[in-house]
Amino acid sequence: MSSAQIPVDVIRSARRRRTVQARVTDGVLQVRIPAWMSREEEAQAVADMRARLERKHKSRHSSDEDLARRARELNERYLAGRATFSSIRWVSNQNSRWGSCTTGTGEIRISDRLRDVPDYVVEAVIIHELTHTFIPGHGTEFWDWADKAPQAERAKGYLEAYQRFSAEAPR
């Protein structure tokens, strides 16, 4: 769904002085604005937030090609180029995992439910799956490599909360 199709809920606040803030909650773009804004300023704020959301969706994780490019960069930066993968792609049929790796073929699949999470979360999942290409299982050596992802612990916490509280999360 493009950002132009997402419903908008404008929340005016007397406590908010100058800033505009937006986030997607339950499929609705919530735009928080100061109460004093005119309808024209409100319309501009909503348009700006939609544009920002659209840019975010066209980020480095928007296509399989972007995902592969990012995986190559992360492999070099954090895994010393040790990972060897044949493909990495978004999949919509992965309901019990965030990602998976077939070690024999080097095929990596990332749940498309992660398209809208922060970059550091997607990167941690990518690095996790890349690590499986050279270390099977989840032993100590595996975690020594997988936890090289930036903000790895924070990403684990994000995914734990996302799984617990989101209708979109794998069960």
C-alpha atoms as a printed R data frame, in Angstrom:
    type eleno elety resid chain resno      x       y      z
1   ATOM     1    CA   MET     A     1  0.000   0.000  0.000
2   ATOM     2    CA   SER     A     2  1.425   3.379 -0.932
3   ATOM     3    CA   SER     A     3  1.448   6.154  1.636
4   ATOM     4    CA   ALA     A     4 -1.234   7.968 -0.394
5   ATOM     5    CA   GLN     A     5 -3.627   5.092  0.369
6   ATOM     6    CA   ILE     A     6 -3.011   4.958  4.116
7   ATOM     7    CA   PRO     A     7 -5.777   6.617  6.136
8   ATOM     8    CA   VAL     A     8 -4.723   9.655  8.159
9   ATOM     9    CA   ASP     A     9 -5.715  10.655 11.676
10  ATOM    10    CA   VAL     A    10 -4.698  14.229 12.538
11  ATOM    11    CA   ILE     A    11 -4.221  14.783 16.253
12  ATOM    12    CA   ARG     A    12 -4.137  18.411 17.389
13  ATOM    13    CA   SER     A    13 -2.447  19.189 20.673
14  ATOM    14    CA   ALA     A    14 -2.465  22.399 22.692
15  ATOM    15    CA   ARG     A    15  0.748  21.238 24.383
16  ATOM    16    CA   ARG     A    16  2.598  20.796 21.092
17  ATOM    17    CA   ARG     A    17  4.184  24.146 20.184
18  ATOM    18    CA   ARG     A    18  6.046  23.819 16.868
19  ATOM    19    CA   THR     A    19  6.855  20.270 15.879
20  ATOM    20    CA   VAL     A    20  4.938  17.849 13.723
21  ATOM    21    CA   GLN     A    21  5.288  14.156 14.365
22  ATOM    22    CA   ALA     A    22  3.916  11.125 12.517
23  ATOM    23    CA   ARG     A    23  3.844   7.373 12.868
24  ATOM    24    CA   VAL     A    24  1.877   4.492 11.443
25  ATOM    25    CA   THR     A    25 -0.232   2.740 14.070
26  ATOM    26    CA   ASP     A    26 -2.526  -0.128 13.122
27  ATOM    27    CA   GLY     A    27 -2.366   0.880  9.468
28  ATOM    28    CA   VAL     A    28 -3.267   4.528 10.128
29  ATOM    29    CA   LEU     A    29 -0.858   7.441  9.648
30  ATOM    30    CA   GLN     A    30 -1.192   9.455 12.850
31  ATOM    31    CA   VAL     A    31  0.008  13.028 12.331
32  ATOM    32    CA   ARG     A    32  0.408  15.059 15.522
33  ATOM    33    CA   ILE     A    33  0.363  18.823 15.028
34  ATOM    34    CA   PRO     A    34  0.103  21.935 17.200
35  ATOM    35    CA   ALA     A    35 -3.516  23.000 17.818
36  ATOM    36    CA   TRP     A    36 -2.855  26.503 16.434
37  ATOM    37    CA   MET     A    37 -2.122  25.316 12.872
38  ATOM    38    CA   SER     A    38 -4.484  26.457 10.132
39  ATOM    39    CA   ARG     A    39 -6.186  23.938  7.816
40  ATOM    40    CA   GLU     A    40 -3.670  24.871  5.095
41  ATOM    41    CA   GLU     A    41 -0.730  24.252  7.438
42  ATOM    42    CA   GLU     A    42 -2.344  20.986  8.524
43  ATOM    43    CA   ALA     A    43 -2.700  19.887  4.897
44  ATOM    44    CA   GLN     A    44  0.967  20.744  4.263
45  ATOM    45    CA   ALA     A    45  2.063  18.847  7.395
46  ATOM    46    CA   VAL     A    46  0.094  15.771  6.294
47  ATOM    47    CA   ALA     A    47  1.582  15.997  2.785
48  ATOM    48    CA   ASP     A    48  5.094  16.301  4.249
49  ATOM    49    CA   MET     A    49  4.563  13.286  6.505
50  ATOM    50    CA   ARG     A    50  3.161  11.221  3.608
51  ATOM    51    CA   ALA     A    51  6.223  12.139  1.536
52  ATOM    52    CA   ARG     A    52  8.523  11.153  4.393
53  ATOM    53    CA   LEU     A    53  6.711   7.826  4.746
54  ATOM    54    CA   GLU     A    54  6.978   7.225  0.987
55  ATOM    55    CA   ARG     A    55 10.738   7.901  1.075
56  ATOM    56    CA   LYS     A    56 11.083   5.483  3.983
57  ATOM    57    CA   HIS     A    57  9.270   2.774  2.028
58  ATOM    58    CA   LYS     A    58 11.572   3.368 -0.912
59  ATOM    59    CA   SER     A    59 14.521   2.899  1.407
60  ATOM    60    CA   ARG     A    60 17.364   0.515  0.915
61  ATOM    61    CA   HIS     A    61 15.153  -2.441  1.818
62  ATOM    62    CA   SER     A    62 12.351  -1.882 -0.652
63  ATOM    63    CA   SER     A    63 13.205  -4.514 -3.281
64  ATOM    64    CA   ASP     A    64 14.999  -7.848 -3.446
65  ATOM    65    CA   GLU     A    65 17.854  -6.114 -5.297
66  ATOM    66    CA   ASP     A    66 18.148  -3.532 -2.524
67  ATOM    67    CA   LEU     A    67 18.085  -6.345  0.031
68  ATOM    68    CA   ALA     A    68 20.930  -8.148 -1.792
69  ATOM    69    CA   ARG     A    69 23.004  -4.979 -2.025
70  ATOM    70    CA   ARG     A    70 22.531  -4.346  1.678
71  ATOM    71    CA   ALA     A    71 23.402  -7.966  2.517
72  ATOM    72    CA   ARG     A    72 26.670  -7.661  0.573
73  ATOM    73    CA   GLU     A    73 27.522  -4.423  2.421
74  ATOM    74    CA   LEU     A    74 26.717  -5.940  5.824
75  ATOM    75    CA   ASN     A    75 28.692  -9.084  5.020
76  ATOM    76    CA   GLU     A    76 31.784  -7.025  4.265
77  ATOM    77    CA   ARG     A    77 31.366  -4.594  7.149
78  ATOM    78    CA   TYR     A    78 30.435  -6.951  9.983
79  ATOM    79    CA   LEU     A    79 31.231 -10.505  8.904
80  ATOM    80    CA   ALA     A    80 34.620  -9.970  7.229
81  ATOM    81    CA   GLY     A    81 33.141 -11.237  3.958
82  ATOM    82    CA   ARG     A    82 32.735 -14.759  5.367
83  ATOM    83    CA   ALA     A    83 29.110 -15.230  4.329
84  ATOM    84    CA   THR     A    84 28.363 -16.798  0.977
85  ATOM    85    CA   PHE     A    85 24.781 -16.538 -0.173
86  ATOM    86    CA   SER     A    86 23.243 -17.207 -3.553
87  ATOM    87    CA   SER     A    87 20.119 -15.091 -3.079
88  ATOM    88    CA   ILE     A    88 18.212 -13.048 -0.548
89  ATOM    89    CA   ARG     A    89 14.600 -12.080 -1.038
90  ATOM    90    CA   TRP     A    90 11.439 -10.909  0.661
91  ATOM    91    CA   VAL     A    91  8.816 -13.636  1.118
92  ATOM    92    CA   SER     A    92  5.183 -13.421  2.153
93  ATOM    93    CA   ASN     A    93  4.691 -17.041  3.198
94  ATOM    94    CA   GLN     A    94  6.973 -17.063  6.230
95  ATOM    95    CA   ASN     A    95  4.682 -17.110  9.255
96  ATOM    96    CA   SER     A    96  6.791 -18.572 12.024
97  ATOM    97    CA   ARG     A    97 10.190 -16.906 11.478
98  ATOM    98    CA   TRP     A    98 11.616 -13.497 10.666
99  ATOM    99    CA   GLY     A    99 14.158 -15.002  8.300
100 ATOM   100    CA   SER     A   100 15.514 -18.332  7.147
101 ATOM   101    CA   CYS     A   101 18.588 -19.651  5.409
102 ATOM   102    CA   THR     A   102 19.084 -22.845  3.433
103 ATOM   103    CA   THR     A   103 22.737 -23.454  4.192
104 ATOM   104    CA   GLY     A   104 23.231 -25.944  1.353
105 ATOM   105    CA   THR     A   105 22.194 -23.464 -1.329
106 ATOM   106    CA   GLY     A   106 22.869 -20.148  0.393
107 ATOM   107    CA   GLU     A   107 19.290 -18.987 -0.177
108 ATOM   108    CA   ILE     A   108 18.050 -16.460  2.383
109 ATOM   109    CA   ARG     A   109 14.450 -15.451  2.850
110 ATOM   110    CA   ILE     A   110 13.290 -12.472  4.909
111 ATOM   111    CA   SER     A   111  9.673 -12.130  6.048
112 ATOM   112    CA   ASP     A   112  7.993  -9.232  4.281
113 ATOM   113    CA   ARG     A   113  6.419  -8.353  7.625
114 ATOM   114    CA   LEU     A   114  9.759  -6.678  8.355
115 ATOM   115    CA   ARG     A   115  9.493  -4.164  5.498
116 ATOM   116    CA   ASP     A   116  8.168  -1.472  7.834
117 ATOM   117    CA   VAL     A   117 10.467  -1.964 10.830
118 ATOM   118    CA   PRO     A   118 13.505   0.242 11.491
119 ATOM   119    CA   ASP     A   119 16.603  -0.427  9.384
120 ATOM   120    CA   TYR     A   120 18.654  -1.680 12.331
121 ATOM   121    CA   VAL     A   121 16.100  -4.466 12.896
122 ATOM   122    CA   VAL     A   122 16.168  -5.636  9.265
123 ATOM   123    CA   GLU     A   123 19.961  -5.430  9.292
124 ATOM   124    CA   ALA     A   124 20.172  -7.596 12.423
125 ATOM   125    CA   VAL     A   125 17.953 -10.236 10.777
126 ATOM   126    CA   ILE     A   126 20.034 -10.114  7.586
127 ATOM   127    CA   ILE     A   127 23.285 -10.493  9.540
128 ATOM   128    CA   HIS     A   128 21.736 -13.351 11.544
129 ATOM   129    CA   GLU     A   129 20.835 -15.217  8.352
130 ATOM   130    CA   LEU     A   130 24.166 -14.408  6.677
131 ATOM   131    CA   THR     A   131 25.956 -15.874  9.690
132 ATOM   132    CA   HIS     A   132 24.110 -19.147  9.136
133 ATOM   133    CA   THR     A   133 25.847 -19.476  5.754
134 ATOM   134    CA   PHE     A   134 29.119 -20.165  7.546
135 ATOM   135    CA   ILE     A   135 28.028 -21.284 11.030
136 ATOM   136    CA   PRO     A   136 25.049 -23.628 11.366
137 ATOM   137    CA   GLY     A   137 23.029 -23.697 14.554
138 ATOM   138    CA   HIS     A   138 22.923 -21.106 17.315
139 ATOM   139    CA   GLY     A   139 26.001 -21.885 19.379
140 ATOM   140    CA   THR     A   140 28.388 -19.472 21.046
141 ATOM   141    CA   GLU     A   141 30.482 -18.881 17.911
142 ATOM   142    CA   PHE     A   142 27.314 -18.167 15.925
143 ATOM   143    CA   TRP     A   143 26.192 -15.488 18.389
144 ATOM   144    CA   ASP     A   144 29.690 -13.983 18.508
145 ATOM   145    CA   TRP     A   145 29.268 -13.220 14.795
146 ATOM   146    CA   ALA     A   146 25.515 -12.517 14.626
147 ATOM   147    CA   ASP     A   147 25.697 -10.051 17.510
148 ATOM   148    CA   LYS     A   148 28.094  -7.874 15.509
149 ATOM   149    CA   ALA     A   149 24.984  -6.307 13.987
150 ATOM   150    CA   PRO     A   150 24.587  -2.684 15.051
151 ATOM   151    CA   GLN     A   151 22.156  -2.504 17.959
152 ATOM   152    CA   ALA     A   152 21.754  -6.313 17.946
153 ATOM   153    CA   GLU     A   153 20.284  -6.489 21.457
154 ATOM   154    CA   ARG     A   154 17.912  -3.625 20.736
155 ATOM   155    CA   ALA     A   155 16.790  -5.376 17.531
156 ATOM   156    CA   LYS     A   156 16.110  -8.588 19.472
157 ATOM   157    CA   GLY     A   157 13.999  -6.634 21.942
158 ATOM   158    CA   TYR     A   158 12.140  -4.896 19.118
159 ATOM   159    CA   LEU     A   159 11.328  -8.214 17.447
160 ATOM   160    CA   GLU     A   160 10.246  -9.765 20.735
161 ATOM   161    CA   ALA     A   161  7.844  -6.888 21.390
162 ATOM   162    CA   TYR     A   162  6.697  -6.825 17.758
163 ATOM   163    CA   GLN     A   163  5.915 -10.534 17.904
164 ATOM   164    CA   ARG     A   164  4.036 -10.185 21.150
165 ATOM   165    CA   PHE     A   165  1.971  -7.097 20.309
166 ATOM   166    CA   SER     A   166  1.560  -6.992 16.541
167 ATOM   167    CA   ALA     A   167 -1.098  -8.708 14.491
168 ATOM   168    CA   GLU     A   168  1.466  -8.740 11.656
169 ATOM   169    CA   ALA     A   169  4.046 -10.769 13.560
170 ATOM   170    CA   PRO     A   170  4.779 -14.448 13.005
171 ATOM   171    CA   ARG     A   171  3.179 -16.683 15.609
